Amino acid sequence: MDRADFVHLVRLSEHASADDSARYRRSVAAFAALGYLWVLGCLGLAVGLIAWVLLPVREERFTFTRGWLLLFAGGLLWATLRALWVRFDEPEGVELQRDDAPALFEALDRIRSKIKGPPVHHVYLDDEFNASIRQVPRFGLFGGAVNSLNIGLPLLMMLDRRRLLSVLTHEYGHLRGNHGKLSAWIYRTRLSWLKLDASLQRDEGVMALVSQAFFRWYFPRFAARTFALARQDEYEADRISGRLLGTSVAAAALTEIAIKGNWYANEFWPWHWARAEREPLPPGPFAALRKRVRTPPADDFARQALREAMRRVSDLEDTHPVLRDRLEALKQKAVLPEWSARPALELLADRKKWIEYFDNRWCRAHAADWKQHHAHRARIRERIDVLAARGERNTPDEMVEWADSERRLNPSAPVRMRYENALQIAPEHPGALRGLAQMLPASDRAARLVVLERLHGSGAASRWWAAKSAVASLEDPDAGPHDELALKLWRGRLKEAEEAEARAWEEITATPFFSQISRHDLNDYELGELRADLVRCLPASRAWLVRKNLREFPWRRAYVVFIELPGLDDEDRWHMCRQLEQTLTLPGATLVLWVGHSPTLEDIEREAFGVVWTRSA
């Protein structure tokens, strides 16, 4: 199924749900049952053929045809039994016992009592800024469900008790909902089919190919038909949370998570990894996080993070609705919340023990990566020292490199003068104009727009970034009064630039992936930055890099990264690649693909000019 057909089916399901919810749910249940009927039908066919072949063996001669049918039936039986006994990975984290967090377990008991839902069988503590609940079949595709709740230590540090309980109530709400067990059963079935599909893709037998053909047809349609139900279940879980703890508490929790999640990813972790410049051995991040969260995010950062969250639109990549839609469903406004003052970490009996545990585990896991990052930052410092020694003799390119390098080590470094010096020599230097625009304060909108106007006129390669930055500045209510004419002008420019960018992106993503490529053109500094990013991507083991030569922008640098991600299923690999496209430090548009069926490892090793990074032991 192609993307357009999937979107069409999702929209049909959404309309069907809105028109007649009960009928829609019956149709979803029937289509979900079709997958089980396929598995049971294959099982029945296999057993029937084996019985038909073996029962008359004493009276009739065993023929070649019967032998072939027996092999066929045996293969079908094996493939079906594997489907019935699909295995699920154990949840990440450390399982908590009631003695480890008596207050937490008492709170979960109260939530269960009020919701009148099934028990939570296992509670795990992990190191993610998240909470999630998972319900998997006890015996393969069938049998009673096992409910496991994961709670992240950073979440306990950053939310107060009531807001954390609101989050846990939302997660618990997935186990019940107003429509009984249908949503939970569909959730388990989606998880089962995903796992089964990944398992079958690794098989190469005849029966596996037959099953793969069915599931290639069935699973995308199942995912599309159940998408509306899965999204409705998110809203239902929010409503349950709002009823138990109040809609204002639920909304404040959602908003605080959105803002602090942005801070955690974009402020805390870059700050922590920056410590590698002066600390050769990795320090524990969670002890440091506990201290830093005592100071709430700066007002400017919080407002910007909230605006970014509210601009997002719900899409078909995730059944979770965006913050704007969730707040509207709760009938709450998007406002900066009062920050949590007393963290829910007190729900743990021995807080110090768990912080030390996860700190030690993190340090062990990242010892080699930290060492590489320490060496990388030392190289940047050495390069800065070389450029600083040359002073005014640097070329404009070197002045921009000098400023960019200092900002790599310290994003708030006062390097505006370096960009201005470069522009005195080369007034239209794109890198210097971009750097200067980033250094100007958001409140100085007029000066920023002047610089962005110059950048937009410096060449087609910079127009998209200039227009995007100008529109963001003009839409920022804190940057100055509304200017409709300027906003209209820059939105028009942004639309034109986005159309060109879309054509360029089509070239980058076009198959075959190895057309229009050449060996990468990164210098040592740029390659070091890429490797430092890959070090922090824990699932990655190897990476290849090629340059994509674009017809739309022949001078534009664009890249394809092929990355090996062992231990992840295809859905997790897809999400990881999309995340890396946003975070890898490369001087141009980047497509990230994982080593898999297309392209294969053999294709990559043959065409991609060699590995550029390998994780050390």
C-alpha positions in Angstrom: 0.0 0.0 0.0 1.4 3.4 -0.9 1.2 6.5 1.2 -1.7 8.0 -0.6 -3.9 4.9 -0.1 -3.0 4.7 3.5 -4.0 8.4 4.1 -7.2 7.8 2.2 -8.1 4.8 4.4 -7.3 6.7 7.6 -9.6 9.6 6.5 -12.4 7.1 5.7 -12.0 5.6 9.1 -12.1 9.0 10.8 -15.3 9.9 8.9 -16.9 6.5 9.7 -16.0 7.0 13.4 -17.6 10.4 13.4 -20.7 9.3 11.6 -21.5 6.2 13.6 -19.0 5.3 16.3 -20.6 2.0 17.3 -20.8 0.7 13.7 -17.2 1.8 13.1 -16.0 -0.1 16.2 -17.8 -3.2 15.1 -16.1 -3.0 11.7 -12.7 -2.6 13.3 -13.3 -5.6 15.5 -14.3 -7.7 12.5 -11.3 -6.6 10.5 -9.0 -7.3 13.5 -10.6 -10.8 13.8 -9.6 -11.5 10.1 -6.0 -11.6 11.1 -6.7 -14.2 13.8 -8.8 -16.2 11.4 -5.9 -16.3 8.9 -3.6 -17.7 11.6 -6.2 -20.2 12.8 -7.1 -21.1 9.2 -3.5 -21.9 8.4 -3.2 -23.9 11.6 -6.4 -25.9 10.7 -5.1 -26.5 7.1 -1.7 -27.6 8.4 -3.2 -30.1 10.9 -5.7 -31.3 8.4 -3.1 -32.0 5.7 -0.8 -33.8 8.1 -3.7 -36.0 9.3 -4.8 -36.6 5.7 -1.3 -37.7 4.7 -0.3 -39.8 7.8 -3.6 -41.6 8.7 -3.8 -43.9 5.7 -0.1 -44.6 5.6 -0.5 -48.2 6.9 -3.0 -49.0 4.1 -1.5 -47.1 1.2 1.9 -46.6 -0.2 3.7 -43.4 0.8 4.0 -41.5 -2.5 6.2 -38.6 -3.6 3.0 -36.4 -3.7 2.2 -37.3 -0.1 5.8 -36.5 0.9 5.6 -33.1 -0.7 2.3 -32.3 1.0 3.7 -33.4 4.3 6.7 -31.0 3.9 4.3 -28.3 2.9 2.0 -28.9 5.9 5.0 -29.1 8.2 6.3 -25.8 7.0 2.8 -24.2 7.3 2.4 -25.7 10.8 5.8 -24.3 11.9 5.1 -20.8 10.5 1.7 -20.8 12.2 3.0 -21.9 15.6 5.6 -19.2 15.4 2.9 -16.7 14.7 0.8 -18.0 17.6 3.8 -17.8 20.0 5.2 -14.4 19.0 7.6 -13.3 21.7 7.7 -9.7 23.1 10.8 -8.0 24.4 10.9 -7.4 28.1 10.3 -3.8 29.2 13.3 -1.5 29.7 14.3 -0.5 33.2 14.4 -2.0 36.7 11.3 -3.5 38.2 10.1 -1.8 41.3 8.7 -3.7 44.2 6.1 -2.3 46.6 8.8 -1.7 49.3 10.8 0.4 46.8 8.0 2.9 46.3 5.1 2.3 48.7 3.6 5.7 48.1 3.6 5.1 44.3 2.0 1.7 44.6 -0.7 3.1 46.9 -1.4 5.8 44.4 -1.7 3.2 41.6 -4.1 1.2 43.8 -6.3 4.3 44.2 -6.3 5.0 40.5 -7.3 1.4 39.8 -10.1 1.5 42.3 -11.6 4.7 40.8 -11.2 3.5 37.2 -12.3 -0.1 38.0 -9.7 -1.4 35.6 -7.4 -4.4 35.5 -4.3 -4.7 37.7 -0.8 -3.4 36.7 1.3 -6.5 37.0 4.7 -4.9 36.8 6.1 -1.4 37.4 9.5 -0.4 36.0 11.7 2.6 36.6 13.8 3.7 33.6 15.9 6.7 32.6 13.5 8.2 30.0 11.6 11.4 30.2 8.3 9.6 29.7 5.7 7.3 31.2 4.1 4.5 29.2 1.9 1.4 29.8 2.1 -1.7 27.7 -0.4 -4.6 27.5 0.8 -7.7 25.8 -0.8 -11.2 25.5 0.4 -13.6 28.0 0.6 -16.5 25.5 1.6 -15.3 22.1 -1.4 -13.9 20.2 -3.8 -15.4 22.7 -4.3 -15.6 26.4 -4.7 -13.0 29.2 -2.9 -9.8 29.0 0.1 -8.7 31.1 0.1 -5.0 32.0 3.5 -3.2 32.5 3.9 0.4 33.5 7.2 2.3 32.8 8.0 5.5 34.7 11.0 7.6 33.9 13.3 8.9 36.6 13.6 12.3 34.9 9.8 12.6 34.8 9.7 12.0 38.6 12.3 14.8 39.0 10.4 17.4 36.9 6.8 17.0 37.8 5.0 17.4 41.1 3.0 14.5 42.6 -0.5 15.5 41.3 0.8 16.1 37.8 2.7 12.9 37.7 -0.5 11.1 38.9 -2.4 12.8 36.1 0.1 11.3 33.6 -0.1 7.8 35.2 -3.9 8.0 35.2 -3.8 8.8 31.5 -1.6 5.7 30.9 -3.9 3.6 33.1 -6.9 4.9 31.1 -5.6 3.0 28.1 -6.4 -0.3 29.9 -10.1 0.5 30.1 -11.9 3.5 28.5 -15.6 4.0 28.2 -16.0 1.4 25.5 -14.7 -1.5 27.6 -11.9 -3.7 26.4 -12.1 -3.2 22.6 -9.5 -0.4 22.5 -7.1 -2.4 24.7 -7.6 -5.5 22.6 -6.9 -3.5 19.4 -3.8 -2.0 21.0 -2.5 -5.5 21.8 -3.4 -6.7 18.4 -1.5 -3.8 16.7 1.5 -4.6 18.8 1.2 -8.4 18.0 1.0 -7.8 14.3 3.9 -5.4 14.3 6.1 -8.0 16.1 4.9 -10.8 13.9 5.6 -8.8 10.7 9.1 -8.1 11.9 9.6 -11.7 12.8 8.3 -13.0 9.4 10.5 -10.6 7.5 13.6 -12.5 8.8 12.3 -15.8 7.5 13.0 -17.0 4.0 10.9 -20.2 3.8 8.1 -20.8 1.3 5.4 -20.5 4.1 7.0 -17.4 5.5 6.7 -15.8 2.0 3.0 -16.7 1.9 2.5 -15.2 5.3 4.5 -12.1 4.4 2.3 -11.7 1.3 -0.8 -11.8 3.4 0.5 -9.4 6.1 1.9 -7.0 3.5 -1.8 -6.7 2.3 -3.4 -6.9 5.8 -1.3 -5.0 8.2 -1.3 -1.5 6.5 -5.0 -1.8 6.1 -5.4 -2.8 9.8 -3.2 0.1 10.9 -5.2 2.5 8.8 -8.6 1.2 9.9 -7.7 1.3 13.6 -5.9 4.7 13.5 -9.0 6.7 14.4 -9.7 4.3 17.3 -6.2 4.6 18.6 -6.3 8.4 18.5 -9.8 8.4 20.1 -8.3 6.3 22.9 -5.7 9.0 23.6 -8.4 11.6 24.0 -10.4 9.1 26.2 -7.4 8.6 28.4 -7.0 12.4 28.8 -10.7 12.7 29.8 -10.2 10.0 32.4 -7.2 11.8 33.8 -9.2 15.1 33.8 -12.1 13.5 35.7 -9.9 12.0 38.4 -7.5 14.9 39.0 -9.1 17.8 37.3 -8.8 19.1 33.8 -6.6 22.0 34.9 -4.1 19.6 36.4 -4.1 17.4 33.3 -3.6 20.4 31.1 -0.8 21.8 33.3 0.9 18.4 33.2 0.7 18.2 29.4 2.1 21.7 29.0 4.9 21.3 31.6 5.9 18.1 29.9 6.0 19.8 26.5 8.2 22.6 27.7 10.5 20.7 30.0 10.8 17.9 27.4 12.1 20.5 25.0 14.5 21.9 27.7 15.7 18.4 28.6 16.5 17.5 25.0 17.9 20.8 23.8 19.3 22.4 26.9 20.2 19.8 29.5 21.8 17.1 27.4 23.9 19.5 25.2 25.1 21.1 28.5 25.9 17.7 30.0 27.9 16.5 26.9 29.7 19.8 26.9 31.2 18.9 30.2 33.4 16.4 28.2 35.7 19.3 27.3 37.0 19.6 30.9 36.1 16.2 32.3 37.8 13.2 30.7 35.6 10.7 32.6 31.8 10.7 32.3 29.9 12.2 35.2 26.5 11.0 36.2 23.8 13.0 34.4 20.9 12.4 36.8 22.5 13.8 40.0 23.2 16.9 37.9 19.7 16.9 36.6 18.2 16.8 40.1 20.1 20.0 40.9 19.4 21.8 37.7 15.6 21.2 37.7 15.3 23.2 40.9 15.6 26.2 38.7 12.7 26.4 36.2 13.3 27.1 32.5 13.8 30.7 31.6 10.6 32.6 30.6 11.8 33.3 27.1 12.7 29.7 26.5 9.5 28.5 28.0 7.3 30.8 25.9 9.2 29.8 22.7 8.9 26.1 23.6 5.2 26.4 24.1 4.7 28.3 20.9 6.6 25.6 19.0 4.5 22.9 20.6 1.3 24.7 19.8 2.3 25.1 16.1 2.6 21.4 15.6 -0.2 19.7 13.7 -1.4 16.1 14.4 -0.3 13.9 11.6 -0.5 10.2 10.6 3.0 9.3 11.8 1.8 9.0 15.4 -1.6 8.2 16.9 -0.9 10.7 19.7 -2.6 14.0 19.1 -0.5 17.2 19.5 -0.6 19.5 22.5 -3.0 22.0 20.8 -5.6 19.3 20.1 -5.3 17.7 23.6 -5.8 21.0 25.4 -8.8 21.9 23.2 -10.3 18.5 24.0 -9.9 19.3 27.7 -11.3 22.8 27.1 -8.2 24.4 28.5 -6.1 27.3 27.2 -2.4 27.1 26.4 -0.7 29.1 29.1 2.6 28.8 30.9 1.9 26.7 34.0 3.1 27.3 37.5 6.2 25.1 37.7 6.2 22.0 39.8 7.9 23.0 43.1 8.0 19.7 44.9 9.1 16.8 42.6 7.3 13.5 42.6 10.7 11.9 43.3 9.5 11.6 46.8 7.3 8.7 45.7 10.5 6.6 45.8 11.6 5.3 49.2 15.3 5.6 48.5 15.8 8.4 45.9 19.6 8.5 46.3 19.9 4.8 45.6 18.1 5.0 42.2 19.9 8.2 41.1 23.2 6.5 41.8 22.1 3.3 40.0 21.1 5.0 36.8 24.1 7.4 37.0 26.5 4.4 37.2 24.7 2.5 34.5 24.8 5.6 32.2 28.5 6.1 32.9 29.3 2.5 32.1 27.3 2.6 28.9 28.9 5.9 27.7 32.5 5.5 28.8 33.9 5.0 25.3 31.6 7.5 23.7 32.5 10.1 26.3 36.2 9.5 25.7 35.7 10.1 21.9 33.6 13.2 22.6 36.3 14.5 25.0 38.9 14.1 22.3 36.6 15.7 19.7 36.0 18.8 21.8 39.7 19.0 22.4 40.3 19.1 18.7 37.8 21.9 18.3 39.6 23.8 21.0 42.9 23.3 19.3 41.4 24.6 16.0 40.0 27.7 17.8 43.5 28.3 19.2 45.0 28.1 15.7 42.4 30.5 14.3 42.7 32.9 17.3 46.5 33.0 16.8 46.0 34.2 13.3 43.6 36.9 14.4 42.8 39.5 11.7 44.8 37.5 9.1 41.9 35.0 8.8 39.9 34.8 5.7 36.1 35.4 5.9 35.6 31.6 5.8 38.0 31.1 8.6 36.4 33.9 10.7 33.0 32.2 10.3 34.6 28.9 11.2 36.2 30.5 14.2 32.9 31.9 15.4 30.9 28.7 14.6 33.5 26.6 16.5 33.3 28.7 19.6 29.5 28.4 19.5 29.9 24.6 19.2 31.6 24.6 22.6 29.4 27.4 24.1 26.2 28.3 22.3 26.1 31.6 24.2 29.7 32.6 23.3 30.0 36.3 22.4 31.2 35.9 18.8 29.1 38.5 17.0 32.2 40.6 16.3 33.7 37.7 14.3 30.8 37.6 11.9 30.8 41.3 11.6 34.6 41.3 10.8 33.9 38.7 8.1 31.2 40.8 6.6 33.6 43.8 6.4 35.7 41.8 4.0 32.9 39.9 2.2 29.6 41.8 2.7 27.4 39.1 1.3 29.1 36.1 2.9 26.2 33.6 3.6 27.7 32.0 6.6 28.5 35.3 8.3 25.1 36.7 7.6 23.4 33.6 9.0 25.6 33.7 12.1 25.0 37.4 12.6 21.2 36.8 12.3 21.4 34.1 15.0 23.4 36.4 17.3 21.0 39.3 17.2 18.5 39.2 20.0 14.9 38.3 19.2 13.7 41.6 20.5 15.8 43.5 17.8 13.5 42.3 15.0 14.3 45.3 12.7 18.0 44.5 12.7 17.4 40.8 12.2 15.1 41.5 9.2 17.8 43.7 7.6 20.4 40.9 7.9 17.9 38.3 6.7 17.0 40.4 3.7 20.7 40.5 2.8 21.0 36.8 3.3 17.9 36.1 1.1 19.5 38.1 -1.7 22.9 36.4 -1.4 21.8 33.4 -3.3 19.2 30.7 -3.8 21.0 28.3 -1.3 20.1 30.6 1.6 16.6 31.7 0.7 14.7 29.0 2.6 16.5 29.5 5.8 16.3 33.3 5.6 12.6 33.2 4.8 11.8 30.7 7.5 13.7 32.7 10.1 12.0 36.0 9.0 8.5 34.5 9.2 9.3 33.1 12.7 10.5 36.5 13.9 7.5 38.3 12.5 5.1 35.8 14.0 6.8 36.1 17.4 4.5 38.4 19.5 7.3 39.1 21.9 9.6 40.5 19.2 7.6 43.6 18.4 4.3 44.8 16.9 2.5 42.9 14.2 3.6 43.9 10.6 1.1 42.4 8.2 2.8 43.7 5.0 6.3 42.3 5.9 4.8 39.0 7.1 2.9 38.7 3.8 6.1 39.4 1.8 8.2 36.9 3.7 5.5 34.2 3.7 5.4 34.5 -0.1 9.1 34.1 -0.3 9.0 31.2 2.1 6.4 29.4 -0.1 8.6 29.8 -3.2 11.6 28.6 -1.3 9.7 25.6 0.1 8.6 24.6 -3.4 12.2 24.6 -4.5 13.2 22.7 -1.3 10.5 20.1 -2.0 11.9 19.5 -5.5 15.4 19.1 -4.0 14.1 16.7 -1.4 12.4 14.6 -4.0 15.8 14.3 -5.7 17.5 13.3 -2.4 14.8 10.7 -1.6 14.4 9.3 -5.1 15.2 5.7 -5.7 17.6 4.2 -6.6 19.3 5.7 -3.6 22.8 5.5 -5.2 21.9 7.6 -8.3 23.6 11.1 -8.5 26.0 10.4 -5.6 29.7 11.0 -5.1 32.1 10.5 -2.2 31.4 12.9 0.7 33.1 16.3 0.8 33.3 16.9 4.6 36.5 18.3 6.0 38.0 16.9 9.2 36.1 19.3 11.4 32.8 18.5 9.8 33.4 14.8 9.8 34.3 15.0 13.5 31.0 16.8 14.3 29.1 14.1 12.5 30.9 11.3 14.4 30.3 13.1 17.7 26.6 13.1 16.9 26.6 9.4 16.0 28.4 8.6 19.2 25.4 9.9 21.1 23.0 7.7 19.0 23.3 4.6 21.2 21.5 2.1 18.9 23.9 2.9 16.0 26.9 0.6 15.3 28.2 1.8 11.9 27.5 4.6 9.4 28.2 5.4 5.7 27.9 8.8 4.1 27.6 9.9 0.5 27.0 13.3 -1.1 23.9 13.7 -3.3 24.4 15.9 -6.3 21.2 17.9 -7.0 20.0 19.2 -10.3 17.7 21.7 -8.5 20.7 23.2 -6.6 23.9 22.0 -8.2 26.0 24.1 -5.7 24.0 22.9 -2.6 25.6 20.3 -0.3 23.2 17.4 0.4 23.8 14.0 1.9 22.5 10.5 2.4 23.5 8.7 5.6 23.2 4.9 5.8 23.2 3.7 9.4 23.3 0.2 10.9 20.8 -0.1 13.8 20.9 -3.6 15.2 18.5 -4.6 17.9 15.6 -2.4 16.7 12.6 -3.3 14.8 11.7 -1.5 11.5 9.3 0.9 13.1 11.8 2.0 15.7 14.5 2.3 13.0 12.2 4.5 11.0 11.6 6.8 13.9 15.3 6.9 14.8 16.2 7.9 11.2 13.7 10.7 11.2 15.1 11.9 14.5 18.7 11.8 13.1 17.6 13.8 10.1 16.8 16.7 12.5 19.8 16.3 14.8 22.9 15.3 12.7 25.4 18.1 12.3 25.9 18.2 8.5 26.3 21.2 6.2 23.3 20.4 4.1 20.0 18.6 3.7 20.2 15.0 4.9 18.3 11.8 4.3 19.0 9.0 6.8 18.3 5.3 5.8 18.9 2.2 7.9 20.6 -0.9 6.7 17.8 -3.3 5.8 16.0 -4.8 2.9 16.3 -1.7 0.8 19.0 -0.7 0.6 20.7 -3.9 1.7 24.1 -4.1 3.5 25.6 -5.5 0.3 24.4 -2.6 -1.7 25.7 -0.1 0.8 29.1 -1.7 1.1 29.4 -1.8 -2.7 28.2 1.7 -3.5 28.8 4.0 -0.5 32.6 4.4 -0.6 33.3 2.9 2.8 32.4 3.3 6.5 32.8 6.7 8.0 32.1 5.7 11.6 32.2 2.6 13.7 31.2 2.4 17.4 34.2 1.4 19.6 33.8 -1.5 22.0 
